[in-house]
């Protein structure tokens, strides 16, 4: 029996569908809705699109729905609460944002001291630090942003960008390496990075998948996609 979940992604995202299509196990299917945005990078998607696409995914009877746009949650203290309510009401299913999923995933693994590596600008990176510390009780002890100027360009970044940043900022007191950015292709490389750096790596798309499995109450572990998905700890 195939189980279904929904994912809302910004219109310029070219990564989420690729990663999930290639890496999801048999019997688990993602369905997608695309969202328009305003004129600048790293701002929330249009509310009307969130509502409408959630309603359309509800017609597919998805069992859970997520917004894979981590940077959107950094713009207002009530963004997660307001947006998940819109998604939940539209799809008639439990809802979460990817930023929430990252924070919950780190806590579920028992981790607190994290480093952030992301395509974000320095301004967005500072807001990410504030978000994870104030909303999820994490301690961001190191961070690096690539300042990628274009949303589409993020999808063209290679895994070497993250690996090299890990090498620059890693230190013994960091408990987890966190990679916000749903359009940053990283999910398949998590096991190799964890082997190299000896600590968990949490990505936007990995954390979102973990959240979907949990919200759908599936008895499922994905041992080839890193510690979070191999262990599937409860939130």
Residue frames as a rotation matrix with the C-alpha (Angstrom) as fourth column:
UNK 1
0.577 0.817 0.000 0.00
0.817 -0.577 0.000 0.00
0.000 0.000 -1.000 0.00
UNK 2
-0.371 -0.709 0.599 1.43
0.691 -0.642 -0.332 3.38
0.620 0.290 0.729 -1.02
UNK 3
0.280 0.369 -0.886 1.36
0.868 -0.492 0.070 6.19
-0.410 -0.788 -0.458 1.56
UNK 4
0.107 -0.091 0.990 1.18
0.778 -0.613 -0.140 9.80
0.619 0.785 0.005 0.41
UNK 5
0.137 -0.028 -0.990 2.41
0.739 -0.663 0.121 13.13
-0.660 -0.748 -0.070 1.76
UNK 6
0.758 0.230 0.611 2.43
0.599 -0.617 -0.510 16.63
0.260 0.752 -0.605 0.32
UNK 7
-0.159 -0.843 -0.513 5.28
0.825 -0.399 0.400 19.13
-0.542 -0.360 0.759 -0.03
UNK 8
0.931 0.362 0.039 4.97
0.337 -0.818 -0.466 22.81
-0.137 0.447 -0.884 -0.87
UNK 9
-0.049 -0.999 0.018 8.05
0.859 -0.033 0.511 24.21
-0.510 0.040 0.859 -2.62
UNK 10
0.077 -0.004 -0.997 9.00
-0.231 -0.973 -0.014 27.63
-0.970 0.231 -0.076 -4.03
UNK 11
0.901 0.422 -0.099 8.57
-0.174 0.143 -0.974 27.86
-0.396 0.895 0.203 -7.79
UNK 12
0.477 -0.794 -0.378 12.33
-0.806 -0.223 -0.549 28.06
0.351 0.566 -0.746 -8.41
UNK 13
0.061 -0.466 0.883 13.11
-0.739 0.573 0.354 24.91
-0.671 -0.674 -0.309 -6.40
UNK 14
0.382 -0.016 -0.924 14.66
-0.806 0.483 -0.342 22.22
0.452 0.876 0.171 -8.61
UNK 15
-0.598 -0.801 -0.039 15.94
-0.628 0.498 -0.598 19.92
0.498 -0.333 -0.801 -5.85
UNK 16
-0.365 0.458 0.810 13.17
-0.780 0.325 -0.535 18.61
-0.509 -0.827 0.238 -3.57
UNK 17
0.686 0.709 -0.162 11.44
-0.674 0.536 -0.508 16.60
-0.273 0.458 0.846 -6.27
UNK 18
0.294 -0.670 -0.682 14.75
-0.571 0.449 -0.687 15.13
0.767 0.591 -0.250 -7.46
UNK 19
-0.677 -0.623 0.393 15.96
-0.672 0.304 -0.675 14.12
0.300 -0.721 -0.624 -4.01
UNK 20
-0.194 0.667 0.719 12.67
-0.711 0.409 -0.572 12.56
-0.676 -0.622 0.395 -2.95
UNK 21
0.705 0.462 -0.539 12.07
-0.710 0.466 -0.529 10.81
0.007 0.755 0.656 -6.29
UNK 22
0.133 -0.765 -0.631 15.48
-0.492 0.501 -0.712 9.17
0.860 0.405 -0.310 -6.11
UNK 23
-0.751 -0.646 0.136 15.71
-0.372 0.245 -0.895 8.49
0.545 -0.723 -0.424 -2.39
UNK 24
-0.069 0.781 0.621 12.21
-0.988 0.032 -0.151 7.70
-0.137 -0.624 0.769 -1.09
UNK 25
-0.852 -0.217 0.476 11.61
-0.226 0.973 0.038 4.01
-0.472 -0.075 -0.879 -0.40
UNK 26
-0.747 0.628 -0.218 9.01
0.018 0.347 0.938 2.00
0.664 0.697 -0.270 -2.26
UNK 27
-0.137 0.807 -0.574 5.57
0.894 0.351 0.280 2.56
0.427 -0.475 -0.769 -0.81
UNK 28
0.073 0.127 -0.989 6.14
0.646 -0.761 -0.051 6.21
-0.760 -0.636 -0.138 0.13
UNK 29
-0.160 -0.005 0.987 5.14
0.946 -0.286 0.152 8.92
0.282 0.958 0.050 -2.36
UNK 30
-0.491 -0.039 -0.870 5.51
0.407 -0.893 -0.190 12.69
-0.770 -0.448 0.455 -2.25
UNK 31
0.182 0.568 0.802 3.21
0.966 -0.255 -0.039 15.07
0.183 0.782 -0.595 -4.12
UNK 32
-0.627 -0.694 -0.354 4.12
0.724 -0.687 0.062 18.69
-0.286 -0.217 0.933 -4.76
UNK 33
0.685 0.707 0.178 2.63
0.727 -0.644 -0.238 22.16
-0.053 0.292 -0.955 -4.98
UNK 34
-0.386 -0.862 0.329 4.63
0.882 -0.449 -0.142 25.13
0.270 0.235 0.934 -6.31
UNK 35
0.475 0.494 -0.728 4.49
0.775 -0.627 0.080 28.56
-0.418 -0.602 -0.680 -4.73
UNK 36
0.360 -0.318 0.877 5.08
0.514 -0.717 -0.471 32.04
0.779 0.620 -0.095 -6.13
UNK 37
0.067 -0.394 -0.917 7.02
0.949 -0.259 0.180 34.63
-0.308 -0.882 0.356 -4.16
UNK 38
0.844 0.195 -0.500 7.72
0.158 -0.981 -0.117 38.32
-0.513 0.020 -0.858 -4.02
UNK 39
0.925 -0.378 -0.034 10.52
-0.186 -0.372 -0.909 40.21
0.331 0.848 -0.415 -5.80
UNK 40
0.120 -0.948 0.296 13.47
-0.924 -0.216 -0.315 39.35
0.362 -0.235 -0.902 -3.52
UNK 41
-0.154 -0.318 -0.935 15.27
-0.094 0.947 -0.307 36.22
0.984 0.041 -0.176 -2.37
UNK 42
-0.754 -0.221 -0.618 14.63
0.477 0.461 -0.748 34.50
0.451 -0.859 -0.242 0.97
UNK 43
-0.721 0.632 0.284 11.14
-0.689 -0.609 -0.394 35.88
-0.076 -0.480 0.874 1.60
UNK 44
-0.477 0.575 0.664 7.98
-0.031 0.744 -0.667 33.88
-0.878 -0.339 -0.337 2.30
UNK 45
-0.891 0.265 0.370 5.95
0.438 0.280 0.854 32.50
0.123 0.923 -0.365 -0.58
UNK 46
-0.663 0.695 0.279 2.60
-0.525 -0.697 0.489 34.03
0.534 0.177 0.827 -1.45
UNK 47
-0.722 0.438 0.536 -0.06
-0.432 0.321 -0.843 33.25
-0.541 -0.840 -0.043 1.15
UNK 48
0.273 0.892 -0.360 -2.70
-0.869 0.069 -0.490 32.72
-0.412 0.446 0.794 -1.54
UNK 49
0.060 -0.333 -0.941 -0.53
-0.725 0.633 -0.271 30.04
0.686 0.699 -0.204 -3.14
UNK 50
-0.907 -0.376 0.187 0.09
-0.388 0.578 -0.718 28.29
0.161 -0.724 -0.671 0.19
UNK 51
-0.338 0.870 0.359 -3.66
-0.562 0.120 -0.819 28.11
-0.755 -0.478 0.448 0.79
UNK 52
0.451 0.588 -0.671 -4.59
-0.879 0.162 -0.449 27.06
-0.155 0.792 0.590 -2.76
UNK 53
-0.158 -0.585 -0.795 -1.86
-0.665 0.658 -0.352 24.46
0.730 0.474 -0.493 -3.21
UNK 54
-0.890 -0.073 0.451 -2.63
-0.420 0.517 -0.746 22.98
-0.179 -0.853 -0.491 0.21
UNK 55
0.059 0.991 0.124 -6.24
-0.680 0.131 -0.722 22.59
-0.731 -0.042 0.681 -0.87
UNK 56
0.420 0.054 -0.906 -5.18
-0.849 0.376 -0.372 20.86
0.321 0.925 0.204 -4.09
UNK 57
-0.650 -0.692 -0.314 -2.91
-0.494 0.699 -0.517 18.47
0.578 -0.181 -0.796 -2.19
UNK 58
-0.581 0.538 0.610 -5.84
-0.577 0.256 -0.775 17.78
-0.574 -0.803 0.162 0.11
UNK 59
0.458 0.774 -0.438 -7.71
-0.859 0.258 -0.442 16.50
-0.229 0.579 0.783 -2.93
UNK 60
0.015 -0.549 -0.836 -4.93
-0.549 0.694 -0.466 13.93
0.835 0.466 -0.291 -3.32
UNK 61
0.894 0.448 -0.004 -5.70
-0.210 0.426 0.880 12.90
0.396 -0.786 0.475 0.28
UNK 62
-0.156 -0.984 -0.091 -2.15
-0.089 0.105 -0.990 13.38
0.984 -0.146 -0.104 1.52
UNK 63
0.478 0.311 -0.822 -1.69
0.670 0.475 0.570 12.20
0.568 -0.823 0.019 5.10
UNK 64
0.341 -0.419 -0.842 0.67
0.626 -0.567 0.536 15.04
-0.701 -0.709 0.069 6.06
UNK 65
0.710 -0.088 0.699 1.95
0.566 -0.519 -0.641 18.21
0.419 0.850 -0.318 4.44
UNK 66
0.194 -0.742 -0.641 5.16
0.743 -0.316 0.590 20.23
-0.641 -0.591 0.490 4.76
UNK 67
0.997 -0.069 -0.035 6.51
-0.077 -0.805 -0.589 23.54
0.012 0.589 -0.808 3.50
UNK 68
0.391 -0.916 0.091 10.08
0.874 0.400 0.276 23.01
-0.289 -0.028 0.957 2.27
UNK 69
0.297 -0.311 0.903 11.16
0.357 -0.841 -0.407 26.66
0.886 0.443 -0.139 2.46
UNK 70
0.081 -0.311 -0.947 13.21
0.983 0.182 0.024 27.03
0.164 -0.933 0.321 5.61
UNK 71
-0.848 -0.517 0.115 14.04
0.499 -0.852 -0.158 30.69
0.180 -0.077 0.981 5.07
UNK 72
-0.199 0.852 0.484 10.33
0.105 -0.472 0.875 31.64
0.974 0.225 0.004 5.12
UNK 73
0.524 0.455 -0.720 10.08
0.683 0.280 0.674 30.83
0.508 -0.845 -0.164 8.83
UNK 74
-0.341 -0.808 -0.480 12.76
0.940 -0.290 -0.180 33.40
0.006 -0.513 0.858 9.66
UNK 75
-0.652 0.029 0.757 10.67
0.355 -0.871 0.339 36.46
0.670 0.490 0.558 8.80
UNK 76
-0.079 0.668 0.740 8.07
-0.688 -0.573 0.444 36.62
0.721 -0.474 0.505 11.56
UNK 77
-0.774 -0.277 0.569 7.75
-0.630 0.425 -0.650 35.11
-0.061 -0.862 -0.504 15.01
UNK 78
-0.092 0.841 0.533 4.29
-0.461 0.439 -0.771 33.74
-0.882 -0.317 0.347 14.21
UNK 79
-0.224 0.006 -0.975 5.07
-0.974 0.019 0.224 32.51
0.020 1.000 0.001 10.68
UNK 80
-0.943 -0.178 -0.283 5.19
-0.189 0.982 0.015 28.82
0.275 0.067 -0.959 11.57
UNK 81
-0.697 0.716 0.039 1.95
0.240 0.283 -0.929 28.93
-0.676 -0.638 -0.369 13.55
UNK 82
0.000 0.730 -0.684 0.03
-0.581 -0.557 -0.594 30.92
-0.814 0.398 0.424 10.94
UNK 83
-0.265 -0.178 -0.948 1.30
-0.958 0.160 0.238 29.00
0.110 0.971 -0.213 7.93
UNK 84
-0.990 -0.077 -0.118 0.88
-0.065 0.993 -0.096 25.51
0.125 -0.087 -0.988 9.37
UNK 85
-0.417 0.909 0.003 -2.70
0.062 0.032 -0.998 26.41
-0.907 -0.416 -0.070 10.25
UNK 86
0.101 0.416 -0.904 -3.32
-0.865 -0.411 -0.286 27.47
-0.491 0.811 0.319 6.64
UNK 87
-0.591 -0.413 -0.693 -1.77
-0.723 0.653 0.226 24.25
0.359 0.635 -0.684 5.36
UNK 88
-0.963 0.215 0.165 -3.58
0.070 0.784 -0.617 22.08
-0.262 -0.582 -0.770 7.87
UNK 89
-0.144 0.971 -0.190 -6.96
-0.187 -0.215 -0.959 23.59
-0.972 -0.102 0.212 7.07
UNK 90
0.042 0.129 -0.991 -6.36
-0.966 -0.249 -0.074 23.46
-0.256 0.960 0.114 3.32
UNK 91
-0.499 -0.369 -0.784 -5.13
-0.645 0.763 0.051 19.89
0.579 0.531 -0.619 3.13
UNK 92
0.634 0.705 0.319 -7.11
-0.715 0.375 0.590 18.51
0.296 -0.602 0.741 6.09
UNK 93
0.637 -0.542 -0.548 -3.87
0.476 0.836 -0.274 16.92
0.606 -0.087 0.791 7.28
UNK 94
0.674 -0.488 -0.555 -1.15
0.480 -0.281 0.831 17.55
-0.561 -0.826 0.045 9.89
UNK 95
0.793 -0.349 0.500 1.30
0.291 -0.503 -0.814 20.26
0.535 0.790 -0.297 8.76
UNK 96
0.530 -0.709 -0.465 4.83
0.524 -0.157 0.837 21.43
-0.666 -0.688 0.288 9.49
UNK 97
0.881 -0.402 -0.249 7.43
-0.464 -0.634 -0.619 23.81
0.091 0.661 -0.745 8.08
UNK 98
0.579 -0.726 -0.371 10.91
0.384 0.644 -0.661 22.58
0.719 0.240 0.652 7.26
UNK 99
-0.251 -0.658 0.710 12.41
-0.433 -0.579 -0.690 25.01
0.866 -0.481 -0.139 9.77
UNK 100
0.377 0.474 0.796 10.27
-0.926 0.178 0.333 23.45
0.016 -0.862 0.506 12.48
UNK 101
0.967 0.015 -0.255 11.34
-0.053 0.988 -0.144 19.99
0.250 0.152 0.956 11.27
UNK 102
0.120 -0.993 -0.020 15.03
0.092 0.031 -0.995 20.88
0.988 0.118 0.095 11.54
UNK 103
-0.290 -0.209 0.934 14.64
-0.799 -0.485 -0.357 22.19
0.527 -0.849 -0.027 15.07
UNK 104
0.601 0.608 0.518 12.58
-0.789 0.555 0.263 19.22
-0.128 -0.567 0.814 16.18
UNK 105
0.816 -0.341 -0.466 14.98
0.043 0.841 -0.539 16.76
0.576 0.420 0.701 14.53
UNK 106
-0.205 -0.946 0.250 17.99
-0.240 -0.198 -0.950 18.16
0.949 -0.255 -0.187 16.37
UNK 107
-0.207 0.192 0.959 16.18
-0.972 -0.151 -0.179 17.96
0.111 -0.970 0.218 19.69
UNK 108
0.829 0.559 -0.016 14.91
-0.557 0.828 0.064 14.43
0.049 -0.044 0.998 18.93
UNK 109
0.501 -0.741 -0.447 18.53
0.212 0.606 -0.766 13.34
0.839 0.289 0.461 18.44
UNK 110
0.754 -0.163 -0.636 19.39
0.646 0.010 0.764 14.90
-0.118 -0.987 0.113 21.79
UNK 111
-0.267 -0.900 0.345 21.57
0.947 -0.312 -0.080 17.59
0.179 0.305 0.935 20.24
UNK 112
0.639 0.490 -0.592 21.81
0.626 -0.779 0.030 21.26
-0.447 -0.390 -0.805 21.18
UNK 113
0.142 -0.678 -0.721 25.07
-0.216 -0.732 0.646 22.80
-0.966 0.065 -0.250 19.95
UNK 114
0.529 0.198 0.825 24.90
0.688 0.468 -0.554 23.11
-0.496 0.861 0.111 16.17
UNK 115
-0.613 -0.614 -0.497 26.67
0.049 -0.657 0.752 24.72
-0.788 0.437 0.433 13.23
UNK 116
0.577 0.817 0.004 24.75
0.148 -0.099 -0.984 26.19
-0.804 0.568 -0.178 10.28
UNK 117
-0.732 -0.680 -0.039 26.01
0.067 -0.129 0.989 25.87
-0.678 0.722 0.140 6.69
UNK 118
0.216 0.954 0.206 23.67
0.603 0.036 -0.797 27.36
-0.768 0.296 -0.568 4.13
UNK 119
-0.273 -0.258 0.927 23.37
0.933 -0.305 0.190 29.21
0.234 0.917 0.324 0.80
UNK 120
0.658 0.728 -0.193 21.82
0.753 -0.634 0.176 32.14
0.006 -0.261 -0.965 2.70
UNK 121
0.224 -0.480 0.848 23.04
0.073 -0.860 -0.506 35.73
0.972 0.175 -0.157 2.85
UNK 122
-0.784 -0.573 -0.239 24.63
0.306 -0.023 -0.952 36.96
0.540 -0.819 0.194 6.07
UNK 123
-0.610 0.642 0.464 21.39
-0.769 -0.622 -0.150 38.71
0.192 -0.448 0.873 7.02
UNK 124
0.412 0.794 -0.447 19.35
-0.648 0.600 0.469 35.55
0.641 0.097 0.762 6.51
UNK 125
-0.102 -0.548 -0.830 21.98
0.309 0.776 -0.550 33.54
0.945 -0.313 0.090 8.36
UNK 126
-0.931 -0.217 0.292 21.71
-0.168 -0.457 -0.874 35.85
0.323 -0.863 0.389 11.36
UNK 127
-0.132 0.963 0.236 17.94
-0.974 -0.170 0.151 35.42
0.185 -0.210 0.960 11.32
UNK 128
0.354 0.190 -0.916 18.38
-0.212 0.970 0.119 31.64
0.911 0.151 0.384 11.14
UNK 129
-0.668 -0.657 -0.349 20.58
0.259 0.235 -0.937 31.75
0.697 -0.717 0.012 14.24
UNK 130
-0.775 0.433 0.460 17.96
-0.631 -0.575 -0.521 33.75
0.039 -0.694 0.719 16.10
UNK 131
0.186 0.917 -0.354 15.18
-0.848 0.331 0.413 31.42
0.496 0.224 0.839 14.96
UNK 132
0.197 -0.114 -0.974 16.81
0.084 0.992 -0.099 28.15
0.977 -0.062 0.205 16.02
UNK 133
-0.833 -0.521 -0.186 17.95
0.241 -0.040 -0.970 29.57
0.498 -0.852 0.159 19.33
UNK 134
-0.772 0.548 0.322 14.69
-0.632 -0.613 -0.474 31.29
-0.063 -0.569 0.820 20.27
UNK 135
0.160 0.931 -0.327 12.20
-0.947 0.238 0.216 28.80
0.279 0.275 0.920 18.83
UNK 136
0.685 0.098 -0.722 13.95
-0.166 0.986 -0.023 25.47
0.710 0.136 0.691 19.42
UNK 137
0.897 -0.292 0.332 16.42
-0.354 -0.023 0.935 26.08
-0.265 -0.956 -0.124 22.25
UNK 138
0.683 -0.705 0.193 19.45
0.717 0.597 -0.359 25.27
0.138 0.384 0.913 20.14
UNK 139
0.537 -0.626 -0.565 22.85
-0.021 -0.679 0.734 26.92
-0.843 -0.383 -0.378 20.50
UNK 140
0.912 -0.235 0.336 24.30
0.360 0.065 -0.931 28.01
0.197 0.970 0.143 17.16
UNK 141
0.608 -0.742 -0.282 28.03
0.208 -0.195 0.959 28.06
-0.767 -0.641 0.036 17.83
UNK 142
-0.622 -0.765 -0.169 29.31
0.023 -0.234 0.972 28.43
-0.783 0.600 0.163 14.25
UNK 143
0.490 0.816 0.309 27.85
0.389 0.112 -0.914 29.32
-0.780 0.568 -0.262 10.89
UNK 144
-0.722 -0.648 -0.242 28.73
0.023 -0.372 0.928 30.00
-0.692 0.664 0.283 7.27
UNK 145
0.482 0.873 0.076 26.58
0.209 -0.030 -0.978 31.32
-0.851 0.487 -0.197 4.43
UNK 146
-0.289 -0.615 0.734 27.45
0.840 0.205 0.502 31.32
-0.459 0.761 0.457 0.74
UNK 147
-0.300 0.230 -0.926 25.45
-0.131 -0.971 -0.199 34.45
-0.945 0.062 0.321 -0.09
UNK 148
-0.715 0.090 0.694 23.95
0.656 0.430 0.620 32.82
-0.242 0.898 -0.367 -3.19
UNK 149
-0.861 0.276 -0.428 22.12
-0.244 -0.961 -0.129 35.70
-0.447 -0.006 0.895 -4.93
UNK 150
-0.357 0.717 -0.599 19.53
-0.884 -0.052 0.465 33.75
0.302 0.696 0.652 -6.88
UNK 151
0.175 0.513 0.841 17.07
-0.773 0.600 -0.205 31.07
-0.610 -0.614 0.501 -5.74
UNK 152
0.952 0.175 -0.252 17.50
-0.303 0.673 -0.675 29.04
0.051 0.719 0.693 -8.91
UNK 153
0.225 -0.961 -0.163 21.28
-0.606 -0.007 -0.795 29.18
0.763 0.278 -0.584 -8.55
UNK 154
-0.031 -0.206 0.978 21.11
-0.957 0.289 0.031 27.43
-0.289 -0.935 -0.206 -5.19
UNK 155
0.788 0.433 0.438 20.00
-0.306 0.893 -0.331 24.27
-0.534 0.127 0.836 -7.02
UNK 156
0.813 -0.541 -0.216 23.20
-0.111 0.219 -0.969 24.38
0.572 0.812 0.118 -9.06
UNK 157
0.204 -0.751 0.628 25.46
-0.976 -0.207 0.070 24.31
0.078 -0.627 -0.775 -6.00
UNK 158
0.153 -0.230 -0.961 27.42
-0.235 0.936 -0.262 21.11
0.960 0.266 0.090 -5.52
UNK 159
0.880 0.203 -0.429 27.94
0.306 0.446 0.841 19.04
0.362 -0.871 0.331 -2.37
UNK 160
-0.054 -0.991 -0.121 31.51
0.869 0.013 -0.495 20.25
0.492 -0.132 0.860 -2.24
UNK 161
-0.152 0.065 0.986 30.26
-0.162 -0.986 0.040 23.65
0.975 -0.154 0.160 -1.11
UNK 162
0.778 0.510 0.368 28.87
-0.455 0.053 0.889 22.14
0.434 -0.859 0.273 2.08
UNK 163
0.755 -0.526 -0.392 31.75
0.609 0.784 0.121 19.74
0.243 -0.330 0.912 2.65
UNK 164
-0.214 -0.899 0.383 34.36
0.623 -0.427 -0.655 22.47
0.752 0.098 0.651 2.38
UNK 165
0.045 0.311 0.949 32.37
-0.497 -0.818 0.291 24.72
0.867 -0.485 0.118 4.72
UNK 166
0.947 0.271 -0.172 32.13
-0.019 0.582 0.813 21.89
0.321 -0.767 0.556 7.26
UNK 167
0.321 -0.911 -0.258 35.91
0.861 0.394 -0.321 21.60
0.394 -0.119 0.911 7.20
UNK 168
-0.348 -0.471 0.811 36.32
0.191 -0.882 -0.430 25.32
0.918 0.005 0.397 7.80
UNK 169
-0.061 0.423 0.904 33.96
-0.719 -0.647 0.254 25.62
0.692 -0.634 0.344 10.75
UNK 170
0.649 0.391 -0.653 33.91
0.078 0.819 0.568 22.20
0.757 -0.420 0.501 12.42
UNK 171
-0.411 -0.737 0.536 35.24
-0.634 -0.191 -0.749 21.94
0.655 -0.648 -0.389 15.95
UNK 172
-0.858 -0.042 -0.512 34.86
0.187 0.903 -0.387 19.46
0.479 -0.428 -0.767 18.83
UNK 173
-0.836 0.535 -0.123 32.07
0.027 -0.183 -0.983 21.27
-0.548 -0.825 0.139 20.68
UNK 174
-0.371 0.725 -0.580 29.72
-0.929 -0.283 0.239 21.17
0.009 0.627 0.779 17.66
UNK 175
-0.447 0.279 0.850 27.24
-0.281 0.858 -0.429 18.33
-0.850 -0.430 -0.305 18.09
UNK 176
0.183 0.543 0.819 25.53
0.715 0.498 -0.490 18.50
-0.675 0.676 -0.297 14.70
UNK 177
-0.888 -0.392 -0.241 26.05
0.072 -0.636 0.769 20.10
-0.455 0.665 0.593 11.30
UNK 178
0.057 0.996 0.064 22.82
0.521 0.025 -0.853 21.63
-0.852 0.082 -0.518 10.01
UNK 179
-0.918 -0.360 0.168 22.22
0.294 -0.330 0.897 22.55
-0.268 0.873 0.408 6.35
UNK 180
0.043 0.960 -0.277 19.10
0.229 -0.279 -0.932 24.70
-0.972 -0.024 -0.232 5.88
UNK 181
-0.371 -0.097 -0.923 18.00
-0.765 -0.532 0.364 25.12
-0.526 0.841 0.123 2.27
UNK 182
0.283 0.597 0.751 15.51
-0.078 0.794 -0.602 22.89
-0.956 0.112 0.271 0.48
UNK 183
0.979 0.061 -0.195 16.96
-0.193 -0.036 -0.981 23.78
-0.067 0.997 -0.023 -2.92
UNK 184
0.096 -0.995 0.037 20.52
-0.995 -0.095 0.037 22.92
-0.033 -0.040 -0.999 -1.85
UNK 185
0.678 0.229 -0.699 21.26
-0.405 0.909 -0.095 19.37
0.614 0.347 0.709 -3.13
UNK 186
-0.274 -0.801 0.533 22.75
-0.887 -0.004 -0.462 17.63
0.372 -0.599 -0.709 -0.09
UNK 187
0.483 0.625 0.613 20.52
-0.864 0.456 0.215 14.80
-0.145 -0.634 0.760 1.10
UNK 188
0.924 -0.102 -0.370 22.31
-0.053 0.921 -0.386 11.90
0.380 0.376 0.845 -0.64
UNK 189
0.082 -0.996 0.037 25.67
-0.041 -0.040 -0.998 12.98
0.996 0.081 -0.044 0.77
UNK 190
0.526 0.202 0.826 24.72
-0.756 -0.335 0.563 12.93
0.390 -0.921 -0.023 4.45
UNK 191
0.989 -0.149 0.008 26.10
0.125 0.858 0.499 9.42
-0.081 -0.492 0.867 5.25
UNK 192
0.332 -0.925 0.183 29.52
0.734 0.132 -0.666 10.26
0.592 0.355 0.724 3.79
UNK 193
0.011 -0.299 0.954 29.68
-0.278 -0.918 -0.284 13.56
0.961 -0.262 -0.093 5.67
UNK 194
0.787 0.315 0.531 28.69
-0.585 0.108 0.804 11.90
0.196 -0.943 0.269 8.93
UNK 195
0.835 -0.539 -0.113 31.45
0.547 0.834 0.066 9.34
0.059 -0.117 0.991 8.44
UNK 196
0.092 -0.843 0.530 33.99
0.550 -0.401 -0.733 12.08
0.830 0.359 0.426 7.72
UNK 197
-0.269 -0.166 0.949 33.07
-0.385 -0.885 -0.264 14.47
0.883 -0.436 0.174 10.52
UNK 198
-0.751 -0.125 -0.648 31.83
0.398 0.696 -0.597 12.00
0.526 -0.707 -0.473 13.12
UNK 199
-0.771 0.568 -0.289 28.58
0.042 -0.407 -0.912 13.81
-0.636 -0.715 0.290 13.93
UNK 200
-0.010 0.860 0.510 25.02
0.807 0.309 -0.504 13.98
-0.591 0.407 -0.697 12.61
UNK 201
-0.984 -0.133 -0.118 24.20
0.028 -0.772 0.635 16.10
-0.175 0.622 0.764 9.57
UNK 202
-0.150 0.989 -0.009 20.66
0.652 0.093 -0.752 17.48
-0.743 -0.119 -0.659 9.34
UNK 203
-0.979 -0.126 0.162 19.40
0.205 -0.560 0.803 18.92
-0.011 0.819 0.574 6.04
UNK 204
-0.548 0.823 -0.150 16.13
-0.770 -0.566 -0.294 20.63
-0.327 -0.046 0.944 5.18
UNK 205
0.022 0.628 -0.778 14.87
-0.847 0.425 0.320 17.80
0.531 0.652 0.541 3.01
UNK 206
-0.581 -0.278 -0.765 16.09
0.112 0.904 -0.413 15.06
0.806 -0.326 -0.494 5.33
UNK 207
-0.973 0.227 -0.044 14.45
0.002 -0.184 -0.983 16.67
-0.231 -0.957 0.178 8.36
UNK 208
-0.339 0.896 -0.287 11.22
-0.929 -0.368 -0.049 17.24
-0.149 0.250 0.957 6.43
UNK 209
-0.113 0.257 -0.960 11.11
-0.458 0.844 0.280 13.59
0.882 0.471 0.023 5.39
UNK 210
-0.863 -0.235 -0.448 11.75
0.279 0.517 -0.809 12.55
0.422 -0.823 -0.381 8.99
UNK 211
-0.803 0.595 0.026 8.85
-0.421 -0.537 -0.731 14.75
-0.421 -0.598 0.682 10.09
UNK 212
-0.139 0.782 -0.607 6.51
-0.941 0.086 0.326 13.32
0.307 0.617 0.724 7.45
UNK 213
-0.388 -0.057 -0.920 7.27
-0.020 0.998 -0.053 9.73
0.921 -0.002 -0.389 8.49
UNK 214
-0.962 -0.019 -0.274 6.60
0.272 0.080 -0.959 10.65
0.040 -0.997 -0.072 12.11
UNK 215
-0.637 0.759 -0.133 3.40
-0.664 -0.628 -0.405 12.56
-0.391 -0.169 0.905 11.42
UNK 216
-0.002 0.613 -0.790 2.09
-0.837 0.432 0.337 9.68
0.548 0.661 0.512 9.32
UNK 217
0.272 0.047 0.961 2.98
-0.844 0.491 0.215 7.29
-0.462 -0.870 0.173 12.18
UNK 218
0.731 -0.091 -0.676 4.88
-0.451 0.679 -0.579 4.96
0.512 0.728 0.456 9.88
UNK 219
0.694 -0.554 0.461 7.06
-0.150 0.514 0.844 2.19
-0.704 -0.655 0.274 11.26
UNK 220
0.873 -0.347 0.342 9.89
0.411 0.148 -0.899 2.94
0.261 0.926 0.272 8.85
UNK 221
0.478 -0.804 -0.354 13.63
-0.040 -0.422 0.906 3.49
-0.878 -0.419 -0.234 9.04
UNK 222
0.983 -0.185 0.020 15.88
0.006 -0.077 -0.997 4.56
0.186 0.980 -0.074 6.16
UNK 223
0.713 -0.694 -0.101 19.36
0.386 0.268 0.883 3.28
-0.586 -0.668 0.459 7.09
UNK 224
0.006 -0.772 0.636 21.19
0.994 0.076 0.083 4.63
-0.112 0.631 0.768 4.02
UNK 225
0.305 0.225 0.925 20.30
0.524 -0.851 0.034 8.31
0.795 0.474 -0.378 4.50
UNK 226
-0.459 -0.600 0.656 22.16
-0.222 -0.637 -0.738 9.25
0.860 -0.485 0.159 7.67
UNK 227
-0.955 -0.080 -0.285 21.58
0.230 0.402 -0.886 8.99
0.185 -0.912 -0.366 11.40
UNK 228
-0.665 0.747 0.022 18.32
-0.629 -0.544 -0.555 10.94
-0.403 -0.382 0.831 11.64
UNK 229
0.158 0.775 -0.612 16.52
-0.968 0.243 0.057 8.80
0.193 0.584 0.788 9.07
UNK 230
-0.398 -0.359 -0.844 18.24
-0.221 0.931 -0.291 5.59
0.890 0.071 -0.450 10.16
UNK 231
-0.964 -0.022 -0.264 17.19
0.248 0.280 -0.928 5.98
0.095 -0.960 -0.264 13.79
UNK 232
-0.278 0.901 0.333 13.87
0.172 -0.295 0.940 7.85
0.945 0.318 -0.073 13.27
UNK 233
-0.862 -0.034 -0.505 13.80
0.506 -0.023 -0.862 9.23
0.018 -0.999 0.037 16.83
UNK 234
0.172 0.985 0.022 10.46
0.958 -0.172 0.228 10.55
0.228 -0.018 -0.973 18.07
UNK 235
-0.171 -0.147 0.974 9.98
0.156 -0.980 -0.120 14.29
0.973 0.132 0.191 18.21
